[in-house]
Each structure stands twice: as structure tokens, then as C-alpha cells.
Amino acid sequence: MAVTVPFTIFMDLTSLPLLSTFEIVIDSLAVVLLIGNALFIRYLASGTWFYRIDALFFGALLLYYLTEDKGYGTAAMWAFAYPLVFLLLLGNREGVIWTGAFFAGAACILLLSPTAFPPHFRAGFLATFFMVAVMAYAIESLRGRFERESHALIGQLETALSEVKTLKGLLPICAHCKKIRDDTGYWNQIESYLQEHADASFTHSVCPDCIQELYPEFADRLKRSSEKRGGGKNGQT
């Protein structure tokens, strides 16, 4: 719309004495339709029906320009934008149908009125339009694939983030037994609380200080055994 509307208005104003009433009406309808898309599409749940109306209207308009152009001017060149625009707006599946219908209409006009168009223009127009349509299809396929992969990656990241559990804020902990009070007021063992809120698993051992306090008869023996294994003074068992 940002390109077509100003360009159409400028061309109509500069060529006003040469335009017929029908051409002025058609161009005005095109401008109104484009502005209507910009104003109302954001308020609709889906713009598919607007795009279909656009495809029908601009397809007919471009075919009309093709018949008037006769291959000598530049009006027919606008037809090459048709597959680029409507494959993007309607997707590959429906965009191919509209593009194929437009191509068939253009082929009928060119081939059924061969004397009205130069031979090189007929062949060049159809071949170029076909190549542009193929490129537009390939670009839209790559864009769709990238969009699907992006959505899949975003979904995986959201799932991973939803499964991540973090601890934050102040945790009420007993100064003596080290139990933690949860939101319901129940006191939990610190292992149970962390397993529930941080997805952590625990294995149990005894530190050297506790061994000395709880099992003094084994402390020296375990210390020597740990030093032999290379655990050093602070080795654990």
C-alpha cells in the first residue's frame, strides 16, 4: 500500500487528461481497497477474505491492463508482482491456485489474440511470469519452514522454562534442626523441600567434622584411609 497508493495517485494526476472515466474509477477503487485493507485488517481475526477480494480485484485489473498495454508499455509489468504478493498473503496452497488462475487468464489473452501482441512479448511475458511464480513459491516455502521451526523452538524453550524451578525470597529455616517452613506452615526436612522446589536429588554422606563428633572410634581409621586414597585432610566418606 505504501508503494502502490502514492504511485497510482501520482500517475493518475499526471496523466489525467489521457485517462478515460473507466480507468479513473478503476484506479480509485484500487486505492480505496488498499487503504481499506490497512485500516480494517488489524481489527479482524483473519484477513483471508480481504486478501481473496484483493486477489480477485487486482487479478482482473492487471488482466485489463494487459489487454490495454499490448506489450508496448510498462503496465503489464505490474503482473509480475501478483505471485509475490498473494503467495505471501494467502500461503502456498491457496496462493498457487490464484496465481495459476491469473496465469491461465493471461495466457488466454495473449494466445487468443496473437496479432495484438508482439511474438517476443507473449513468450517473454509467460516465461518470466512462470519463473517469478516459482521463485515466489520457493521463498514462501522457506519462510514457512523457518516460521514453523521458530515456533517449535519457542515452544521447546517455553516448556523448558516452565519446568525450571527456582528458589527465591526468604526461606524460614529452623536455627536448630534446619527444617524449612513451607507456605502452608508445615516444617519440612531441607532435603524434601529442595527436592520439591528445585528438582534436586540427594545422596547422603558424613563430613569429617561430623565423623569426629558422632563416630570418634572410627575417625582416625577413616582419616588414614581417606588420605591413602588421596582425599587429603578434608576427604569425605
N, C-alpha and C positions, 0 to 999 in steps of 0.2 A: 504494500500500500504506500509505503514511504517513497518508493521509486515511481510507481505507475501513476498515482494520482497527480502529483505535480507535473509529471511529463505529459500526461494526457491533457490536463488543463492548459499547459503552455502550448502544446501543438494545436489544440483547438482554437485558442485565442489568436495564434499567429496565422492559422490557415482558415479563419472564419469565413472570409469571402468565397473560398473554394469548396466549402463543405455543404452538403445537402442537409435539409432538415432532418432526414432519417439518420444520417451519420451523427449529427449533433445530439439527437435523442439517445442513440445507442451509446455514445461516449459518456453522456450524462448518467445514464443508467449504470454503466460500469463504475463510474466514480462513486455514485451513491451506494452501490453494492459493496465496494471495497471499504468505504467509510462505515457502512453498517456492520461489516464484519468486525472492524476494530472496536466499535462502540458496544456491540451486544454479545460478542463471543465470550467475553470474560464472565458474563452473568449466566451462561448456560452450562449445564452439567457436561454436555458434549457438543463439540462444534461440527460433528459429522454431517448433519443435514445442511448447515451453511456451506460446508465445503462441497457437497454434492450440487447444491444450487450454483455455486461458483463454477464448478466443472462443466455443468450443462450450459450456463450462460456464456462463459468465456470460450468454451469449445465452439459454440455456434458463432460467436463474434469473430473468432480467429479464422474459422472457415469462410465466413463472409469476407473478411479482409483478404483471404487467399484468392477468392474469386475476383475481387476488385483489383488486386495487385497485379495479376497476370505475369508475375515473375520479373517485373522490371524495377519495382521499388523495394522498400525495406519492410513494408507492413507484414509480409508473410514471415519474416524472420522472427516475429514475436511468437510464432507457433512453437519454436524450439524450447520456449520456457514452460510449455504445458506439462510435459512429463516431469520436469524438475520440480515443479510446484505441487502437482497433485499426487505424485508418488510419495512426496514428503507428507502432505496433509492427510491423505487417505490410506497410506500404507501400501505395501507392495501388492497385496492381494486385490484390493479394490482399485488401487491406482492403475494397475496393469489393465483392468477392464476399461476404465475411462480412457486411458492412453490408447489402447487398441481400437476403441470406437472412434476416437479422433483420427487416428492414423488411417482407418478404413474410409472415413469420410473424406479426408484429404486425398487419398489415393483415387477415390471415385471422381472427385472434382478434376484432378489432374489427368487421369487416364481417359475419362469420358469426354473431355474437351481438349484433345491433344493440340488442336490448332490454336487454341487460346494461350498456350504456354510454350515457351521455347523448349526444345528437347533436353538441353543440358539442365534447365531448371527443374524439370519433372524428375529426372534421375537423381540430381543432386539433392533436391529437397527431400525426397523419400529416403534416400540413403543416409543423409545427415540426421533426419528425424529419428530413424531407427537406431543409429549409433548413440544419439543423445539419450534416447529412452533406455537403451541397455546400460549406459553409464549411470543414469539416474537410478535404475533398479539396483545396480551393484552398490552404489553409495548408500541407498536406503537399507539394503541388506546388512551392510557393515554397521550402519548406525543402529539398526535394530538389534544386531548381535551385541554391540557394545553396551546398549541400554539394558539388555537382558542380563549380561554379565555383571554390570554395575549394580543392578537391583539384587542379583543373587549375592554379590559380595556384601552389599549393605545389609541384607537380611542375615548373613552369617555373622557380621560384626555386631548387629543388634542382639542376636541370640547369644553370642559370647558375652556381651556386656551385661545382658540380663542374668546370666549365670554366675557372674563375678560377684562375690560377696565381700564387702569391706566392713571394717570396724572403724567407727569414728565417734567422737564425742567423749563424754566422761563415763567411765565404767565403775560402778560401785563395787569395790572389792574388799573382802574382809581382811583386816590387818593381821589376823592371826592364822586362820586356816586357808586364806587366799581364795575362798569361794567368791563367785561373781553373782550379783543380783540382777535378774533379767527385768523386762518391762512389767511382768505380772507380779513382781515382788518375791519370786521364788529364787532361792540361792542354789546355784549350780556349781559343780566342780569346774575348775577352769578348763580342763580338757573337754568336757561336754559342751561348755559354752562356745569354745573356739571351733569345735567340730561343726556345730550348728550354724555359726555365723561367719566362718571363714573357710569352710571346706577343707579344714586341715585334719590330718590323721596323726596319731601319736604312737610312738614306741617308747617304752619305759626303760630307764637305766638309773644308776645311782652315781652321783657325783662324788669325787674324792672326799670332800668335807663331810658329806652325809655318811659315807662308809666309815670314816673315822669316828663319827658320833654314834652310829647305830650298830656297827659291826667292828668294834675295836680289835677283836681277836683275829679278824681276817684282814685288817687294814694293811699291816706290814707285808703279808704274803701277796696280796693283790697289788700292792705298790711295786714290789720287786718284779712280779710277773708282768706288769704293765711297762716297766722300764726295759725289760728284756725285749718286749715286742716293739720298742721304740716309741711308746706313748709318752715318755717323759714324766715329769713330776705331776702334771695335770691330767694324765691319762684317765679315761673313764672305763668302766666295766659294766 
